[in-house]
Amino acid sequence: MKENIQNIRTQEPVCEVAWFDDLCGGDTEFLGNLDQNRRSNYEHCKDILLTADQLGYKNILLPTSYIVGQEVLTFAGAVAPETTQINLLAAIRTGEIHPPMLARHIATLDHILKGRLTINIINSDLPGTKESHDLRYQRCAETIEILKQAWTQDRIVFDGEIYKNINMSAAPVKPYQQNGGPLLYFGGISEGSKEICAKYCDVFLMWPEPEANIKATIEDMQKRAESHGRVIDFGFRVHVIVRETEAEARAWAKRMMSKFDVEKGQELKSRTQDAQSAGVLRQDEIREKLADEDDFVEPFLWTGIGRARSGCGAAIVGNPAQVLAKLQRYMDMGIRAFILSGYPLKEESEYFAQLVLPHLPNVRLSSLQNRTPDNEPVTPLTTEFLR
């Protein structure tokens, strides 16, 4: 299992354990059913985030979609001053904000958080449009190049196919983080997505598949990154159901689906922008082709959750020892970041924090990679003298 462990950025046998927030709606006790008591409003999303912060999770994903709920950067800016130690993993769809101004949004938020900001780059159609793959990949690549210039150079000088004739000072957009700025997380199974991550990003995110597939994807991405003279880390987005016994965990999975209606579930699943993405269709394909009658595709990996929601479609289900062993197997393959969730989100974060989290080597990748400084850096937004 560990034959490729040398070819990842974070060599230490550690992991960044993150949770997931409800900015796009869908938090519920019964999958496929809207829960009016868990609406995606500011108070509910703040409660989930601050609970994860208090419990010791090192990061939390703030997802994005054009749907009733909370907008990522607005929400992050509002809640940031109330956090204590957790990073915010803000999902940013490239193209929505002019890149130099996006850099300014990020720099401001990074200073508010004192360097506890990470970015999940999203490469998808802009809301309300249907765009070509080539356009999206080009726009995504150009946006990242401009951000990297903003974070590492005195000036942004860029002339691309989409963003043309940019020549401006980088002083207004310098982040709090050093040595390259916020870490970039990126996921996608298309060839174009993999190439963008291999060339530009720091953490390649994967959704659940059988272990052999995960291993093959890691090896493929290692070779792609190496072709660009780079080494990257790997992350894994998965749901989790952990209880004192395996029987209790499986019983909760069945209970979650006990009010599931196929037609209503499909309607809710189709609301999100990624409902027909290659990644979501792949999650459906794995369940339909490989799952047993209880929707397990391998020991402790249950894909029934994908019947009721878009995005990541599987959960690790078991007792604490079983869940920990499954996560350790992923770590042995090279996974260094886990983005977890369970339903309901707050309550399941508490179960996992009590039963599993204390037994994981939980770190903050941005600190481990010397992005988040120990002391306030000299930047135009802190103490640097402006001429």
N, C-alpha and C positions, 0 to 999 in steps of 0.2 A: 504493500500500500504506500510506502514512503519513498519509492524510487525517484520521484520527481521533486521531493521536498526541497532540494537545494536550489532549484530554479524559480524561487519566489522572492519577493522583496523582503518580507518579514521572515527571517530565518528562525526566530525564537518560536517555540511551541506554545503560542498564545493565541487569543482570539478577542476581537471586539464584539461584545454582546449588545445588540441594539434591539429596541422594541419598535412598534409601529403605531402611528396616530391616525385618528379617524377624520382627517380633513376632507375626504371625499365621500363620507357617509358609509353606511353599511354595518355599523356596530350593532350587534344584536345578540340575543340569547338563543334564538332559533333561526338558523340559516334560511335565506329565501323569504324572510319576513322583515318588513320595516318596523323598527322599534322606536316609537314616539318618545320614549323615555331616554333614548340614547341618540338624540339628534346631533348632527354635525354642526353644533354651534360653538362659540368661543369657549364657554364655560366647560362644556363636556370635553372638548379637545385639550384644553388647558389641564383639566383634572387628570386625564390619561398621561400627559407629558410630565407633569410635576410628580405624579406617582412613580413613573419610571425613573425620574431623576432621584427621588428619595430612596428608591429600592436599589440603586447602584448600577442601572444600565448605563453604558458609556456613550450611547448614541440613540437617536430615534428618527425614523424616517417620516418626513412630512410629504405625503404624496400629492400629486397634482392631477386635476382633470376638470374640464368645464362641466361642472355638476354642482348641485346645491351643496354647500359646505363652506369651508374656509380656504381663502387664497393663501398660498404658501408664504410668500415674503411678508405680506401684511400680518398674518398670524405670528410668524416667527419674530418679527420686530416687536409685536405687542407682548409676547410671552417671555422673550429673552431675558429681561431684567429680573424675572422671578426664578430663573433657574440657578442651580448652584454648581453642578459638576458635569452635567450631561452635554454632549455635542448635539447639535441639530443637523440632520441630514436633509437639506432642503432640495426638493425635486424642482429642477429648472428646465422647462421646455425651450430649447433653443429656437430663436426667431420671434418670440413673443415680445422681447425687450431689446432695443438697439444695443449691441454688445458693449460699447463704452459706458452706457448708462446702466446696463446690467452689472458691469464691473463696479460701478459706484454703489448700486444697491448692496452688492455682496460686501464691499469694503465697509460700508456703514454697519451692516449687520454683524460682520466679523469683529468690529471694534466693540459693539454693544456686548457681544458674547465673550470678549477677550480671547478670541482665537478658537472658540469651541464651535466652529462652523465647518461642515462638510457639504459637498454639492453632489447631488444625483443628477447627472446630465440625462435629459430625456430627448430622444430623437424621434419625433412623431409628427403627424399632420398638425398644423395649427387648427384650433377649434373652428369648426364650420367649414373646413376645406378638405379637399382630397388632393394630395400633392404627390409628385413623382418621387421615387426612392432617391434618385440621383440628386434632386434638389434638396431633399432633407439632409442627406449625408454631406453635401457641400456646405450647406448652411451651418450644420452642426460643427464641422471641422473648422470653418472660418471663425465661428463664435469662440471656440476653445482657443484657437491661435491668438485671437485678440485678447481674451482673458489672460492667457499666459504672458503675453507682452505686457499687459497692464500690471501684472504682479511681479515681473522680473526685470523690466527695463525702465529707463527714464522717460521714454516716449513710446506711444503707440503709433507705429508706422505700418499701415496695412493697405493693400490694394488687391482685392480679390474679385471673384466673379459676382458675388452678391453684395459684399460690403466694400465700397470703392473709395479710394482717395482719402483715407483716414490718416491724419498726421496731427497728433495732439499730445500734450503733456500727460504723463501717467500719475502725476502727483495727487490728483483728486480721487484716485481709485486704488491707492496702495492699501492692501489689507493689513490687519493686525498680525496675521500669521507670516512666518518667515520661511526662507528656503524653498520658495516655489508657490506659496499661497495655499488656499484650502485644497484638500484632497478631492479628486474627482472620482466618483463612483459611476459605473456605466454598465448597463445590461442590454442584451439583445442576442438573438440567435441567427440573424441574417449575416451574410458575408460582409456587407457594408458596416454593420454595427460592430462586428468583431474587429474589423480593421481600424475603425475609429478608436475603439478602446485600446487596442494594442499600440497604436501610435501616440495617443495623447493622454490616456487616463491612468488612474492609480489602482483602482480596484474593479475587477470584472465581476459583476453580479450574475448569479445563476438562479434559476428556479428549480424546484425539485424534479429529478429524473432518477431512474435506477443508477446505482453507484457506478456501474461500468460506463454509463454515458457521461457522468460527471467527471470521471477520471479521464476519459477521452477528450472532453472539452477543455479541461485544464491543460493537457498536453498540447492540444492544438493552439490554445492561446499563448502558451509559453513560447512556442515556435514563432508565432506571429509577432509577439513583442520583441523577441530576440532579433528578428529581421529588421526592426527599427532601432536596434541597439538599446533596448529597454528591458527591464524586469518589472513585473507587476504583482499585485496581490489578488486574492480571490475571495469573493463573498458569496453567501448563500442565503436566499430569502425563502423562509419556510414558516408555516404555522406550527403550533405545538399544543398538545393536550397532555399534561402530566398530572397524575394523581398518585396516591400512595400505593395503589395496586394497578396492574395492567387491566384487570376487569373493570375497575372504576373509570379508567381513562377511556376504554372502549365504550363503556356505557354512556359517558358524556358525549362521545362522538355520535352515537345513535340518538341521544336526546336532542342534540343540536339539529338533527335532520328530521325530527319527529313531526314537524309541522311544514315540511318542505312540499311545495306544490311546483311541479315541473314548469308549468306555463308562467306562473308568477316569478319563479326563480330565474327563468330565462329572460323575462322582461327586466328584472333588476340587474341581471348580469350584463345586459346589452346597453345599459345606460352609459357605461364608462367608455372613454375614447379608445382604450386598448382591447375592447371586447373581441375584435376580429384581427388582432395582431398575430404575427407568426408565433410569438411566444405563448399566447393564450390558446391558440389552436393546437399547438404542440402539447400543452397540458391536457387538453381534452383527448387528444390522440393517445397519449400514454395511458390514461384511465380506460378508454374504450378498448384498447388492444391488449393491455397487460394486466389489468386489475382482476382480482378474484371476485367472488360474489359479494364480499364485504368491502370492495373497493381498495384493498391493499395491493400494492404492486411489488412490495418486498417487505420483509419483517419490519413492522413499526412505521411504515410509510403509507399513510391513508390518503387516497385521492378523492374521496367523496366530497370534500369541501369545495372542489372545483365545479361541482354540479350547480352550486348556488352563488358563486361569486367569480368575477373576472380576476385576472392577474394570477398570482401564485395560487396553485390549485391543489396543494397537498399539505398534510400535517404529519409531524412525528408524534406518534401516540404510544404511551406506555407509562411504566412506573419510573421513578427517578433514575434508577440504575440503567434501565433500558434507553431512556432518552439521552442520558449522559454518554452511554456507549455509542449511540448512533452519532451524536455530535463529535465524539472523539474520532470516529471513523472518517468523518469529513475532514477534520483537522489533520489527520494522518495523510490525507490526499493533498493537503495544501491550503485548505480553507482557513482564512484568517479573520473573517468578519461574518457574523450571523445577524440577520435582520428577522426577528421573530414576531409572531403575533398569535393571538388566540381569541376566541369569542366567548363571553364579552371581553373587550380589550383590557379594561382595568383589572377585572377580577383574575383573568388568566395571567396577567403580568405579575400579580401577587403570588399565584401558585408557583410559577416558574422561579420567581425570586426566592421563594422559601425552600423549594425542593431541589433545584438544580444549580442556580446561579452561583451559590457559594463554592461549588466544586469545579468551576471553570476558571482558567487563567485569564481573567477579564481585564482588558487593557483598552486604552484609547489610541487608535492608530495614529491620529494626528500628533499626539504627544510623543509616541514611540518613534515617529519619523521626523522629529524635531521641527514640526510645522508650528505647533502651539508653543510659544516661548514661556519660560518660567516667570519672567519679569516683563513689564511693559516695554515694548519695543519703541524705538524712535521712528515715527512715521509722520507724514503731514497731518494726520488726524489725532496724533498724541502730542509730541513735544518738539518735532522737527522744526527748525527755524525756516520760515517761508520767505524767500527773497522776492 
